[in-house]
């Protein structure tokens, strides 16, 4: 564990206008620079997230609904036990990959979505049926009719504006299935069921994102390739209803 000490920074003098328009220098403002405590699996502060050499998953979410932020990395979710530094690793998936979490159905405990990342594998939704600290309570369900090949894009958000979380999952072209690579949107109904639609075929997605890029209140898709047809950038503007 490594600890950095807190320092202070004297900012540039600010100016403010007095009545009559005269400018005066304000007093220096001291802004504290935060200190950092470094926890690492290399030093034993955290367990290793998986036994593989490639890791494409690392997000935060309150998985068990206890008000504390948990970690998701590799094949595990790390339950925050309190005290700021105590995390309990709980295995979820049988393979690493891209991971997201959210409430796709009613309940206190969130659901966890895994895609294949740099490899090939199914798109799965893991739902807890019991104690979320019990690895056997997490039951997987495959969401697509075929495996996701080099699925380096996985995002969740309310894409169609119906108040329910949806899933955006997409494949790379190279490496990947080439001209057969796909991007899917899985529209959720808030009860754990999804309607899968193909957004595109033959276009590479590598770390593509959901974001409202034009400020109209709807989630759009920002897409870019890895090595195929580069340099390139694509934006899909959402024409659905405004939430």
C-alpha positions in Angstrom: 0.0 0.0 0.0 1.4 3.4 -1.0 0.2 6.7 0.5 0.7 10.2 -1.0 0.5 13.2 1.2 -1.9 16.1 0.8 -0.5 19.3 -0.5 -2.0 22.7 -1.1 -2.0 24.9 -4.2 -2.2 28.7 -4.2 -4.3 29.6 -7.2 -3.8 32.6 -9.4 -5.4 35.8 -8.0 -9.0 36.2 -9.1 -10.5 39.5 -9.8 -13.9 40.8 -9.0 -15.7 44.0 -10.0 -16.6 46.6 -7.3 -19.5 49.0 -7.7 -18.5 51.5 -10.3 -16.6 49.0 -12.4 -13.3 49.0 -10.5 -11.5 45.7 -10.5 -9.7 44.4 -7.4 -7.6 41.3 -6.7 -9.2 38.7 -4.5 -7.3 36.9 -1.8 -5.4 33.8 -2.9 -7.5 30.7 -2.7 -5.8 27.5 -1.4 -7.2 24.4 -3.0 -6.2 21.1 -1.3 -4.8 18.5 -3.7 -6.1 15.1 -2.6 -3.9 12.4 -1.2 -4.1 8.9 -2.6 -3.9 5.5 -1.0 -2.8 2.9 -3.5 -4.3 -0.6 -3.2 -3.0 -3.3 -5.5 -3.4 -7.0 -6.0 0.4 -7.1 -6.6 0.9 -6.1 -3.0 -1.9 -8.2 -1.5 -4.3 -5.3 -0.8 -6.7 -6.7 -3.3 -7.2 -10.2 -4.7 -6.4 -10.8 -8.4 -9.6 -10.4 -10.5 -8.9 -13.5 -12.7 -6.1 -15.8 -13.8 -5.9 -14.6 -17.4 -3.3 -12.3 -19.0 -5.8 -10.0 -20.7 -8.3 -7.9 -18.8 -10.9 -5.8 -20.5 -13.3 -5.3 -17.6 -13.3 -2.8 -14.8 -16.3 -0.8 -13.6 -17.9 0.3 -10.4 -21.5 -0.2 -9.2 -23.5 -0.8 -6.0 -24.2 -4.4 -6.9 -25.9 -5.5 -3.7 -27.8 -2.3 -3.0 -26.3 -1.6 0.4 -25.3 2.0 -0.5 -21.6 1.2 -0.9 -19.9 1.2 -4.3 -18.6 -2.2 -5.3 -16.0 -3.1 -8.0 -16.4 -5.4 -11.0 -13.2 -6.7 -12.6 -12.2 -9.8 -14.5 -14.6 -12.6 -13.5 -15.5 -11.2 -10.1 -17.5 -8.6 -8.3 -15.7 -7.2 -5.3 -18.2 -6.6 -2.4 -17.4 -3.5 -0.5 -17.3 -4.6 3.2 -16.9 -1.1 4.7 -13.9 0.7 6.1 -12.9 2.0 2.7 -10.4 -0.6 1.9 -12.0 -4.0 2.5 -13.3 -5.8 -0.6 -14.5 -9.4 -0.8 -14.1 -11.1 -4.3 -17.1 -13.1 -5.4 -16.8 -15.0 -8.7 -19.6 -14.4 -11.3 -18.5 -15.4 -14.8 -16.6 -18.5 -16.0 -14.5 -16.2 -18.3 -13.3 -12.6 -18.3 -14.6 -10.0 -20.7 -16.4 -6.7 -20.9 -18.7 -6.1 -18.0 -21.5 -3.7 -17.0 -24.1 -3.7 -14.2 -27.5 -2.2 -13.8 -31.1 -2.8 -12.8 -32.7 -4.6 -15.7 -35.5 -5.9 -13.5 -37.1 -4.9 -10.2 -35.2 -5.6 -7.0 -32.5 -4.4 -4.7 -29.7 -6.4 -6.2 -28.4 -5.3 -9.7 -27.9 -7.6 -12.6 -24.5 -8.1 -14.3 -23.8 -8.3 -18.1 -20.8 -10.0 -19.6 -19.6 -9.9 -23.2 -16.6 -11.5 -24.8 -14.1 -8.6 -24.8 -11.0 -9.5 -26.8 -12.1 -13.1 -27.2 -15.2 -15.0 -28.3 -18.1 -15.9 -26.1 -21.8 -15.4 -25.2 -23.5 -12.2 -24.2 -24.9 -13.1 -20.8 -27.0 -11.5 -18.1 -26.3 -12.7 -14.6 -29.3 -12.4 -12.2 -29.0 -13.1 -8.5 -31.4 -15.7 -7.0 -30.5 -15.6 -3.4 -27.6 -14.2 -1.4 -25.5 -12.0 -3.7 -22.4 -13.0 -1.7 -23.0 -16.6 -2.8 -21.4 -17.3 -6.2 -23.9 -20.1 -6.9 -26.8 -17.6 -6.6 -25.8 -15.8 -9.8 -27.7 -17.5 -12.7 -26.6 -16.7 -16.2 -28.8 -16.3 -19.3 -27.6 -16.0 -22.8 -29.1 -13.1 -24.7 -28.1 -13.6 -28.3 -28.5 -16.5 -30.7 -24.8 -16.7 -31.4 -21.5 -15.9 -29.7 -20.1 -12.4 -29.7 -16.7 -12.5 -31.6 -14.2 -10.0 -30.4 -16.9 -8.0 -28.6 -14.9 -5.1 -27.4 -18.0 -2.8 -27.0 -20.5 -3.2 -24.2 -22.7 -0.3 -22.9 -25.9 0.0 -20.9 -28.4 2.9 -20.9 -32.0 3.8 -21.7 -31.7 4.1 -25.5 -35.4 4.1 -26.4 -36.4 6.4 -23.6 -39.0 4.1 -22.0 -37.4 4.2 -18.6 -35.9 0.8 -18.8 -32.2 -0.1 -19.3 -31.1 -1.4 -22.7 -27.8 -3.0 -23.8 -25.5 -2.0 -26.7 -23.1 -4.8 -27.7 -20.8 -4.8 -30.7 -18.0 -6.7 -32.4 -14.7 -5.7 -33.9 -14.0 -6.3 -37.6 -10.2 -7.1 -37.4 -9.6 -9.0 -35.3 -13.1 -10.5 -35.4 -15.5 -11.9 -37.9 -14.6 -9.4 -40.6 -17.5 -8.4 -42.8 -19.9 -10.4 -40.6 -19.2 -8.3 -37.5 -22.4 -6.9 -35.9 -23.6 -4.3 -33.5 -26.8 -5.1 -31.5 -29.2 -3.1 -29.4 -31.1 -5.1 -26.9 -34.1 -3.2 -25.7 -35.1 -4.1 -22.2 -38.7 -4.2 -20.8 -37.7 -3.6 -17.2 -38.6 -7.2 -16.3 -35.4 -8.9 -17.5 -36.5 -9.6 -21.1 -35.0 -8.0 -24.2 -35.8 -7.5 -27.9 -32.6 -7.7 -29.9 -32.2 -5.6 -33.0 -29.1 -5.5 -35.3 -27.9 -1.9 -35.7 -25.2 -2.6 -38.3 -23.2 -5.3 -40.1 -19.7 -5.0 -41.4 -18.7 -1.9 -39.3 -16.1 -2.3 -36.7 -16.8 -1.2 -33.1 -13.9 -0.8 -30.6 -14.8 0.8 -27.3 -17.8 2.5 -28.8 -19.9 4.6 -26.4 -23.5 5.7 -25.6 -23.8 9.5 -25.1 -26.2 12.3 -25.9 -23.9 14.1 -28.3 -26.3 16.6 -29.7 -28.0 17.6 -26.4 -31.6 16.5 -27.4 -32.1 14.2 -24.3 -31.6 11.0 -26.3 -28.7 8.6 -26.1 -26.7 8.4 -29.3 -23.9 6.0 -30.3 -20.3 7.1 -30.9 -18.4 4.4 -32.8 -14.8 4.0 -33.9 -12.8 1.0 -35.3 -9.6 -0.6 -34.0 -7.4 -1.2 -37.1 -10.0 -1.7 -39.8 -10.6 1.3 -42.2 -8.8 3.7 -39.9 -8.8 6.6 -39.3 -12.6 6.7 -39.0 -15.4 7.9 -36.7 -19.1 7.2 -36.8 -22.0 8.7 -34.9 -25.5 7.3 -34.8 -28.0 10.0 -33.9 -31.0 8.6 -32.0 -34.3 9.6 -33.7 -36.6 8.0 -31.1 -38.9 9.7 -28.6 -37.4 12.1 -26.1 -37.5 10.7 -22.6 
